Amino acid sequence: MTFPFFQSREPAGADPYKRYFKLFARISKAIHSGTNTREVLKSIVDHLTDILSAKGCIFWILNHAEERIETRISSGFHYQSLAQVEFSTLMTIFDREPVVFIDDARNDPRIPDLERLGKKRVGSVTGLFFSITGEFRGLLAVYFTGKKRLAPMEIELVTALGEQGALALGRTLSYDREMVETLRQIVEGFVLALEAKDEQTHGHSVRVAEFAKRVAAKMGLGAREVETIFHAGLLHDIGKIGMEDAILERLGALSLKDMDRIRKHPVIGARIIKPLRFLDELGPLILSHHERFDGSGYPDGKRGEAIPLGARILAVCDAFETMLSGRSHLERLDLYDALTHLLHQANLGFDPAVVQALFRVLEDDPTLIDAQGAVGQCIKVLQQDIAPIAQENLLKQQMLLHTF
């Protein structure tokens, strides 16, 4: 779609300030009238290429938290030596300064030569960074055939239009985040409401999610990964929505046929959230939260590091919370017995690093399980057994591996 306020041109001899102001006003109007953000950015790079008589122009949207280029919009000569570089190379070229001027791109070693003639066709490059929102930043680069340093008036124009592009992106991203957060809260609220029907499972997923969040942070994972694991904890049992209440009420006393059905809930859960693209990162964790470190779990029999770390964390936290809370046909364990079980399953059912991280979390904050100081005492008693048990379990696992 092309918008009429992006089409007009001033006569070639018109006052440049007047042309710049009218261009800025048109793009500002487009942003505030709700025009598609990509259309706004395309208009910015097209107009800059035209009004500055540039060889081309590129606007990147950068995710600094994940060190990733989200997208790029370009105009003019498709300068592959910039357009096709990865995030790390782009940051080396422009090194995060507010304004970067490259006098001679043909001979600048930071710019790779990704096409036979491309680097030779571009002389000078000017790049400017713009804050968007959170971890997102914009980078706008203009490049010329010969050597050209932008005049102050031209820098003002590029800055003004780049800021307008960042404003448009910021509004879009903020709206998207609010919408995604609302949808996620609806899904999570629905699952937790269903869970609340059973007194023994009421709050289970919330507690698993909180344990998992603390363990993930203790293991040094980034903020985004920690939040992903937390939300996967809230939804890890979403696949049980399709299970009959009679089966769920008999957990711990199920027939082989019923066990086969209950073991499908990770697959069902992953399938339920698959259409919800904003929950994409949770799918692998929900699917694999019943896999076991020695390969004895389900649904795929994954082992060791083939199981996503987030799923290994959920497996430990899910088992621990279930042991403490009990079920209709599963006796509730006291703290010492629950911790002992985790310890004896390290290197077998559970990732030993995750077990140790949970122990440290509980030592740091015993109030997580309302243990009134019992955690430190239990772990102190168990610590003397950790090394020999872990070594014994490791040997068992190695023996199992040789049987496959």
SERO-679779 format. One record per residue (C-alpha): residue number from 1; residue in three letters; x, y negated, z. Coordinates in pm, 1 decimal, decimal comma, padded with zeros to 6 digits. Example, Ala and Ser with C-alpha at 12.3 -4.5 7.8 and 13.67 -1.06 7.14 Angstrom:
% SERO-679779
n	res	u	v	w
1	ALA	01230,0	00450,0	00780,0 .
2	SER	01367,0	00106,0	00714,0 .
***
This chain:
% SERO-679779
n	res	u	v	w
1	MET	00000,0	00000,0	00000,0 .
2	THR	00127,2	-00350,3	-00082,6 .
3	PHE	00012,0	-00653,5	00111,9 .
4	PRO	-00040,9	-00985,0	-00074,2 .
5	PHE	00137,4	-01194,7	00187,7 .
6	PHE	00454,9	-00997,5	00108,8 .
7	GLN	00444,3	-01078,8	-00262,9 .
8	SER	00473,1	-01454,7	-00291,2 .
9	ARG	00804,4	-01613,2	-00386,8 .
10	GLU	00920,4	-01972,5	-00364,1 .
11	PRO	01075,4	-02133,3	-00673,5 .
12	ALA	01446,9	-02071,2	-00701,5 .
13	GLY	01534,4	-02433,3	-00623,4 .
14	ALA	01310,6	-02460,8	-00316,0 .
15	ASP	01458,5	-02578,9	00013,4 .
16	PRO	01608,8	-02265,5	00179,0 .
17	TYR	01482,1	-02356,2	00525,7 .
18	LYS	01131,2	-02385,2	00385,4 .
19	ARG	01162,9	-02047,5	00214,2 .
20	TYR	01299,2	-01883,9	00529,3 .
21	PHE	01024,3	-02030,0	00746,6 .
22	LYS	00747,3	-01917,5	00511,9 .
23	LEU	00896,1	-01568,8	00491,7 .
24	PHE	00920,1	-01548,2	00871,2 .
25	ALA	00560,7	-01668,5	00904,2 .
26	ARG	00429,8	-01408,9	00656,8 .
27	ILE	00601,6	-01122,3	00833,5 .
28	SER	00493,7	-01248,1	01175,7 .
29	LYS	00135,3	-01261,8	01049,7 .
30	ALA	00165,2	-00905,5	00919,3 .
31	ILE	00285,7	-00779,5	01257,7 .
32	HIS	00010,2	-00946,8	01455,1 .
33	SER	-00260,1	-00840,0	01209,3 .
34	GLY	-00174,2	-00473,0	01269,8 .
35	THR	00002,3	-00400,9	00941,2 .
36	ASN	00174,1	-00060,2	00926,1 .
37	THR	00515,9	-00091,3	01094,0 .
38	ARG	00703,2	00085,3	00816,8 .
39	GLU	00550,1	-00157,5	00566,7 .
40	VAL	00671,3	-00448,3	00781,0 .
41	LEU	01026,8	-00310,3	00796,2 .
42	LYS	01028,4	-00238,2	00422,9 .
43	SER	00921,2	-00595,1	00357,1 .
44	ILE	01200,8	-00726,2	00579,9 .
45	VAL	01478,8	-00533,2	00401,7 .
46	ASP	01330,4	-00612,4	00057,0 .
47	HIS	01310,0	-00984,9	00130,1 .
48	LEU	01656,0	-01001,8	00285,9 .
49	THR	01809,0	-00825,5	-00013,8 .
50	ASP	01634,3	-01071,3	-00246,1 .
51	ILE	01676,0	-01398,9	-00057,7 .
52	LEU	02044,7	-01337,5	00029,1 .
53	SER	02126,2	-01198,4	-00318,6 .
54	ALA	02262,1	-00892,2	-00139,8 .
55	LYS	02353,6	-00555,7	-00286,8 .
56	GLY	02126,0	-00387,9	-00032,7 .
57	CYS	01991,9	-00376,5	00320,6 .
58	ILE	01916,3	-00101,2	00574,2 .
59	PHE	01713,2	-00106,7	00898,4 .
60	TRP	01784,1	00188,0	01132,1 .
61	ILE	01576,7	00290,4	01433,5 .
62	LEU	01819,3	00441,8	01685,0 .
63	ASN	01749,1	00657,0	01989,4 .
64	HIS	02049,4	00593,9	02214,7 .
65	ALA	01935,2	00830,7	02489,0 .
66	GLU	01944,7	01124,9	02248,2 .
67	GLU	02215,1	00974,1	02022,2 .
68	ARG	01998,1	01019,0	01718,0 .
69	ILE	01886,3	00820,6	01414,0 .
70	GLU	01506,0	00832,8	01420,8 .
71	THR	01456,5	00683,8	01076,1 .
72	ARG	01598,8	00434,4	00828,6 .
73	ILE	01436,9	00199,5	00580,8 .
74	SER	01645,4	00061,6	00295,7 .
75	SER	01630,2	-00167,1	-00006,6 .
76	GLY	01853,3	-00226,0	-00305,6 .
77	PHE	02160,0	-00014,8	-00383,3 .
78	HIS	02140,9	00317,0	-00197,8 .
79	TYR	02473,0	00287,5	-00017,5 .
80	GLN	02531,5	00650,1	00080,0 .
81	SER	02845,0	00567,8	00277,4 .
82	LEU	02613,2	00399,7	00529,9 .
83	ALA	02273,8	00551,6	00454,2 .
84	GLN	02387,8	00912,0	00500,6 .
85	VAL	02612,2	00886,4	00807,3 .
86	GLU	02525,5	01044,5	01142,8 .
87	PHE	02460,2	00853,9	01465,5 .
88	SER	02816,3	00888,8	01600,0 .
89	THR	02971,4	00757,6	01278,1 .
90	LEU	02725,3	00468,0	01266,3 .
91	MET	02821,0	00371,4	01621,4 .
92	THR	03189,5	00387,6	01528,3 .
93	ILE	03131,4	00155,6	01232,4 .
94	PHE	02926,8	-00101,2	01424,4 .
95	ASP	03062,5	-00027,7	01776,7 .
96	ARG	02752,4	-00171,1	01950,8 .
97	GLU	02850,3	-00536,9	01920,6 .
98	PRO	02555,6	-00775,2	01873,7 .
99	VAL	02693,1	-00886,2	01535,2 .
100	VAL	02953,6	-00688,6	01340,8 .
101	PHE	03119,1	-00826,5	01026,9 .
102	ILE	03317,2	-00595,7	00799,3 .
103	ASP	03511,9	-00805,1	00551,7 .
104	ASP	03624,3	-00527,8	00316,4 .
105	ALA	03412,9	-00209,8	00326,0 .
106	ARG	03610,2	-00063,8	00034,7 .
107	ASN	03918,1	-00021,2	00250,8 .
108	ASP	03769,7	00003,6	00599,9 .
109	PRO	03863,5	00348,1	00740,1 .
110	ARG	03555,3	00355,6	00965,5 .
111	ILE	03324,6	00381,2	00664,2 .
112	PRO	03333,4	00727,0	00501,6 .
113	ASP	03352,5	00756,1	00123,1 .
114	LEU	03044,1	00968,1	00063,2 .
115	GLU	03008,9	00896,9	-00307,9 .
116	ARG	03255,3	00863,0	-00587,5 .
117	LEU	03186,7	00497,4	-00667,0 .
118	GLY	02964,3	00384,6	-00380,8 .
119	LYS	03228,1	00255,4	-00142,3 .
120	LYS	03396,7	00070,4	-00426,2 .
121	ARG	03075,1	-00113,2	-00514,5 .
122	VAL	03033,9	-00273,5	-00171,7 .
123	GLY	03254,9	-00550,6	-00035,1 .
124	SER	03137,1	-00709,8	00288,9 .
125	VAL	02886,9	-00575,0	00542,3 .
126	THR	02717,3	-00753,7	00831,7 .
127	GLY	02530,2	-00557,5	01097,7 .
128	LEU	02314,2	-00681,4	01384,8 .
129	PHE	02161,5	-00488,4	01677,7 .
130	PHE	01816,3	-00554,9	01822,7 .
131	SER	01655,1	-00426,4	02141,9 .
132	ILE	01324,4	-00247,8	02082,3 .
133	THR	01206,5	-00067,4	02395,2 .
134	GLY	01361,6	00173,5	02643,7 .
135	GLU	01626,6	00384,6	02473,1 .
136	PHE	01539,0	00256,8	02123,8 .
137	ARG	01738,2	-00007,7	01937,4 .
138	GLY	01726,4	-00141,2	01586,2 .
139	LEU	02027,9	-00192,6	01359,8 .
140	LEU	01997,3	-00412,1	01053,2 .
141	ALA	02282,7	-00414,3	00800,3 .
142	VAL	02317,3	-00630,7	00487,4 .
143	TYR	02587,0	-00555,1	00232,1 .
144	PHE	02723,7	-00739,4	-00072,1 .
145	THR	02916,1	-00658,7	-00388,0 .
146	GLY	03194,7	-00902,7	-00311,2 .
147	LYS	03334,4	-01051,2	00006,0 .
148	LYS	03072,8	-01262,5	00178,9 .
149	ARG	03044,0	-01386,3	00536,0 .
150	LEU	02690,8	-01497,0	00620,1 .
151	ALA	02646,5	-01867,9	00687,8 .
152	PRO	02495,7	-01970,1	01025,6 .
153	MET	02160,5	-02037,1	00858,9 .
154	GLU	02165,5	-01689,3	00702,6 .
155	ILE	02257,2	-01527,6	01035,3 .
156	GLU	01958,0	-01709,4	01186,3 .
157	LEU	01732,4	-01565,0	00915,7 .
158	VAL	01859,8	-01207,5	00957,8 .
159	THR	01830,0	-01241,0	01336,2 .
160	ALA	01476,9	-01378,6	01319,3 .
161	LEU	01355,1	-01108,9	01081,0 .
162	GLY	01538,6	-00834,2	01270,6 .
163	GLU	01371,4	-00946,1	01593,1 .
164	GLN	01034,6	-00941,8	01419,0 .
165	GLY	01101,5	-00584,4	01306,6 .
166	ALA	01200,6	-00489,4	01661,8 .
167	LEU	00881,9	-00652,3	01792,1 .
168	ALA	00669,6	-00449,6	01550,5 .
169	LEU	00848,2	-00128,8	01649,7 .
170	GLY	00826,0	-00208,0	02019,1 .
171	ARG	00451,2	-00254,7	01998,7 .
172	THR	00408,2	00068,0	01804,7 .
173	LEU	00630,6	00272,9	02036,2 .
174	SER	00465,7	00133,4	02349,4 .
175	TYR	00122,9	00218,3	02212,7 .
176	ASP	00238,2	00568,3	02113,0 .
177	ARG	00386,8	00630,0	02457,2 .
178	GLU	00072,0	00514,6	02635,7 .
179	MET	-00142,7	00734,1	02414,4 .
180	VAL	00083,0	01039,3	02458,4 .
181	GLU	00094,6	00989,7	02835,5 .
182	THR	-00285,0	00966,5	02851,1 .
183	LEU	-00329,2	01281,8	02643,6 .
184	ARG	-00071,2	01469,5	02851,4 .
185	GLN	-00247,3	01369,5	03173,3 .
186	ILE	-00578,1	01495,8	03031,1 .
187	VAL	-00427,3	01834,9	02940,7 .
188	GLU	-00244,1	01871,0	03272,2 .
189	GLY	-00549,6	01761,1	03469,6 .
190	PHE	-00762,5	02019,1	03290,9 .
191	VAL	-00519,2	02302,1	03371,0 .
192	LEU	-00478,2	02200,3	03734,8 .
193	ALA	-00857,5	02176,7	03776,6 .
194	LEU	-00894,2	02533,6	03653,1 .
195	GLU	-00616,8	02648,6	03885,8 .
196	ALA	-00791,2	02483,6	04181,2 .
197	LYS	-01082,2	02729,8	04153,1 .
198	ASP	-00869,2	02987,0	04338,3 .
199	GLU	-00759,9	02888,2	04688,3 .
200	GLN	-00434,7	03085,3	04663,9 .
201	THR	-00329,7	02944,2	04326,8 .
202	HIS	-00444,7	02590,1	04408,3 .
203	GLY	-00137,1	02367,7	04376,9 .
204	HIS	00085,6	02648,0	04248,8 .
205	SER	00182,0	02476,0	03923,7 .
206	VAL	00239,3	02141,4	04094,8 .
207	ARG	00477,0	02303,6	04343,9 .
208	VAL	00656,1	02502,0	04071,0 .
209	ALA	00694,5	02180,9	03867,9 .
210	GLU	00836,2	01992,3	04166,7 .
211	PHE	01084,3	02270,1	04250,8 .
212	ALA	01188,0	02291,2	03884,9 .
213	LYS	01233,7	01914,7	03857,7 .
214	ARG	01459,9	01908,9	04164,2 .
215	VAL	01661,5	02211,3	04044,5 .
216	ALA	01707,5	02064,5	03694,4 .
217	ALA	01833,2	01737,2	03840,7 .
218	LYS	02063,7	01926,9	04080,5 .
219	MET	02212,0	02110,3	03779,9 .
220	GLY	02300,3	01776,6	03621,2 .
221	LEU	02045,9	01772,6	03337,7 .
222	GLY	01950,2	01439,8	03179,6 .
223	ALA	01636,1	01248,1	03274,8 .
224	ARG	01449,1	01351,5	02960,0 .
225	GLU	01527,3	01722,2	03012,5 .
226	VAL	01425,3	01698,2	03377,3 .
227	GLU	01088,6	01545,1	03280,8 .
228	THR	01036,1	01808,3	03010,0 .
229	ILE	01096,0	02088,3	03261,3 .
230	PHE	00863,1	01919,7	03511,4 .
231	HIS	00577,0	01902,0	03259,4 .
232	ALA	00645,8	02258,9	03145,9 .
233	GLY	00612,7	02359,7	03512,1 .
234	LEU	00270,5	02196,8	03530,9 .
235	LEU	00158,0	02383,3	03219,0 .
236	HIS	00353,9	02709,9	03247,4 .
237	ASP	00038,6	02913,9	03320,3 .
238	ILE	-00187,9	02741,2	03068,2 .
239	GLY	-00211,8	03073,5	02879,9 .
240	LYS	-00412,2	03218,1	03169,5 .
241	ILE	-00705,2	02998,6	03065,7 .
242	GLY	-00811,2	03276,4	02830,3 .
243	MET	-00782,1	03549,1	03097,1 .
244	GLU	-01081,6	03691,2	03282,1 .
245	ASP	-01108,8	03581,1	03645,9 .
246	ALA	-01138,8	03945,1	03751,5 .
247	ILE	-00789,5	04016,1	03614,9 .
248	LEU	-00634,5	03709,1	03774,7 .
249	GLU	-00786,4	03799,4	04109,3 .
250	ARG	-00619,1	04143,9	04100,5 .
251	LEU	-00262,3	04023,2	04041,3 .
252	GLY	-00038,0	04271,2	04218,7 .
253	ALA	-00284,0	04555,7	04173,4 .
254	LEU	-00332,3	04569,9	03797,7 .
255	SER	-00365,7	04873,2	03572,8 .
256	LEU	-00115,4	04919,8	03290,2 .
257	LYS	-00381,2	04801,1	03043,8 .
258	ASP	-00443,6	04485,0	03244,9 .
259	MET	-00069,7	04426,3	03282,0 .
260	ASP	-00036,1	04434,6	02904,2 .
261	ARG	-00304,8	04166,5	02884,9 .
262	ILE	-00155,4	03944,2	03153,5 .
263	ARG	00184,6	03964,7	02986,0 .
264	LYS	00037,3	03789,8	02684,0 .
265	HIS	-00023,6	03465,1	02872,2 .
266	PRO	00315,0	03305,9	02780,4 .
267	VAL	00242,8	03366,7	02410,8 .
268	ILE	-00113,8	03239,8	02448,7 .
269	GLY	00012,2	02934,1	02636,8 .
270	ALA	00265,5	02846,2	02367,6 .
271	ARG	-00006,0	02892,4	02105,8 .
272	ILE	-00249,8	02665,4	02292,5 .
273	ILE	-00011,4	02370,2	02303,0 .
274	LYS	00134,0	02419,6	01953,6 .
275	PRO	-00118,2	02186,6	01781,7 .
276	LEU	-00040,8	01917,8	02042,7 .
277	ARG	00272,9	01777,7	01882,1 .
278	PHE	00347,7	01553,0	02180,1 .
279	LEU	00404,8	01872,4	02384,8 .
280	ASP	00640,7	02032,9	02130,6 .
281	GLU	00937,1	02045,2	02370,4 .
282	LEU	00737,4	02242,9	02627,3 .
283	GLY	00651,2	02535,1	02397,7 .
284	PRO	00980,1	02731,1	02422,8 .
285	LEU	00983,7	02695,3	02802,8 .
286	ILE	00624,3	02813,4	02843,8 .
287	LEU	00687,9	03102,0	02603,2 .
288	SER	00999,8	03222,4	02787,5 .
289	HIS	00928,0	03156,2	03155,5 .
290	HIS	00878,6	03532,9	03219,9 .
291	GLU	01197,0	03640,3	03041,8 .
292	ARG	01456,5	03787,3	03276,1 .
293	PHE	01829,8	03727,2	03285,2 .
294	ASP	01906,4	04097,3	03225,0 .
295	GLY	01665,4	04124,3	02930,2 .
296	SER	01391,0	04309,4	03119,6 .
297	GLY	01132,5	04031,2	03089,1 .
298	TYR	00863,9	03945,1	02834,2 .
299	PRO	00743,8	03865,1	02572,3 .
300	ASP	01066,6	03898,3	02368,8 .
301	GLY	01315,7	04063,9	02603,3 .
302	LYS	01562,3	03775,6	02575,6 .
303	ARG	01864,1	03787,0	02803,8 .
304	GLY	02117,2	03548,1	02955,1 .
305	GLU	02172,0	03218,5	02781,1 .
306	ALA	01944,9	03321,4	02493,2 .
307	ILE	01667,2	03218,5	02732,0 .
308	PRO	01625,5	02836,7	02736,1 .
309	LEU	01771,2	02691,1	03054,9 .
310	GLY	01440,6	02522,9	03136,3 .
311	ALA	01266,2	02861,1	03120,1 .
312	ARG	01533,1	03016,9	03346,9 .
313	ILE	01467,8	02738,9	03597,9 .
314	LEU	01090,2	02793,0	03579,3 .
315	ALA	01135,0	03168,9	03626,5 .
316	VAL	01315,1	03121,5	03958,3 .
317	CYS	01082,9	02847,8	04085,0 .
318	ASP	00768,4	03035,2	03978,0 .
319	ALA	00879,2	03354,1	04156,6 .
320	PHE	00986,7	03165,6	04468,6 .
321	GLU	00658,7	02972,7	04499,9 .
322	THR	00453,0	03287,0	04439,1 .
323	MET	00643,3	03478,1	04707,2 .
324	LEU	00587,0	03201,3	04961,5 .
325	SER	00216,2	03158,8	04878,7 .
326	GLY	00118,8	03520,4	04813,9 .
327	ARG	-00177,8	03640,7	04612,7 .
328	SER	-00486,3	03849,7	04684,8 .
329	HIS	-00290,5	04171,2	04630,9 .
330	LEU	00060,4	04036,8	04690,5 .
331	GLU	00170,9	03991,5	05050,0 .
332	ARG	00307,5	03650,0	05135,9 .
333	LEU	00679,0	03660,1	05224,2 .
334	ASP	00849,7	03456,0	05489,0 .
335	LEU	01127,2	03217,9	05385,2 .
336	TYR	01416,2	03451,1	05467,3 .
337	ASP	01269,7	03741,3	05269,0 .
338	ALA	01188,4	03517,1	04970,9 .
339	LEU	01542,0	03376,1	04961,9 .
340	THR	01686,7	03725,3	05004,3 .
341	HIS	01485,0	03848,9	04706,3 .
342	LEU	01614,5	03564,5	04489,7 .
343	LEU	01968,3	03637,9	04599,6 .
344	HIS	01941,0	04009,7	04524,3 .
345	GLN	01799,5	03929,1	04178,8 .
346	ALA	02078,7	03685,7	04086,5 .
347	ASN	02249,0	03811,2	03766,9 .
348	LEU	01964,7	04059,9	03721,2 .
349	GLY	01622,6	03897,9	03695,2 .
350	PHE	01743,0	03544,0	03757,0 .
351	ASP	02021,3	03314,1	03642,6 .
352	PRO	02258,8	03298,5	03943,7 .
353	ALA	02339,5	02932,2	03874,6 .
354	VAL	01970,1	02845,2	03900,7 .
355	VAL	01932,2	03042,5	04225,1 .
356	GLN	02227,6	02858,1	04375,4 .
357	ALA	02087,0	02522,4	04259,6 .
358	LEU	01753,1	02601,0	04427,1 .
359	PHE	01936,4	02690,6	04749,6 .
360	ARG	02114,7	02353,2	04741,9 .
361	VAL	01787,7	02168,9	04672,3 .
362	LEU	01623,3	02335,2	04971,9 .
363	GLU	01923,7	02261,1	05194,0 .
364	ASP	01909,3	01894,5	05090,9 .
365	ASP	01534,1	01863,5	05147,5 .
366	PRO	01378,9	02137,5	05365,0 .
367	THR	01051,8	01939,9	05373,5 .
368	LEU	00980,6	02072,0	05023,1 .
369	ILE	00858,4	02390,2	05188,7 .
370	ASP	00778,8	02250,2	05533,6 .
371	ALA	01043,1	02480,0	05681,6 .
372	GLN	01125,0	02264,4	05985,8 .
373	GLY	01497,6	02330,0	05969,9 .
374	ALA	01473,0	02701,0	05892,7 .
375	VAL	01615,9	02663,1	05541,4 .
376	GLY	01968,4	02575,0	05649,5 .
377	GLN	01974,8	02857,7	05899,6 .
378	CYS	01846,4	03113,2	05647,0 .
379	ILE	02090,6	03007,4	05378,9 .
380	LYS	02380,5	03003,4	05622,5 .
381	VAL	02305,8	03365,6	05711,9 .
382	LEU	02267,5	03459,5	05347,4 .
383	GLN	02575,5	03274,7	05220,7 .
384	GLN	02812,1	03540,6	05351,0 .
385	ASP	02634,9	03795,9	05134,7 .
386	ILE	02615,0	03583,9	04818,7 .
387	ALA	02955,6	03663,9	04668,3 .
388	PRO	02945,9	04044,9	04702,9 .
389	ILE	02581,6	04069,1	04596,0 .
390	ALA	02637,1	03843,7	04292,8 .
391	GLN	02941,2	04048,7	04191,3 .
392	GLU	02748,8	04372,3	04234,3 .
393	ASN	02461,8	04239,6	04023,8 .
394	LEU	02701,8	04119,4	03756,6 .
395	LEU	02850,4	04467,9	03730,3 .
396	LYS	02500,8	04613,9	03703,3 .
397	GLN	02418,0	04372,0	03422,6 .
398	GLN	02738,9	04455,0	03236,1 .
399	MET	02655,6	04824,4	03261,7 .
400	LEU	02309,1	04754,9	03120,7 .
401	LEU	02458,9	04562,0	02829,6 .
402	HIS	02676,0	04858,0	02734,7 .
403	THR	02366,1	05076,2	02706,9 .
404	PHE	02226,4	04867,4	02417,2 .
***
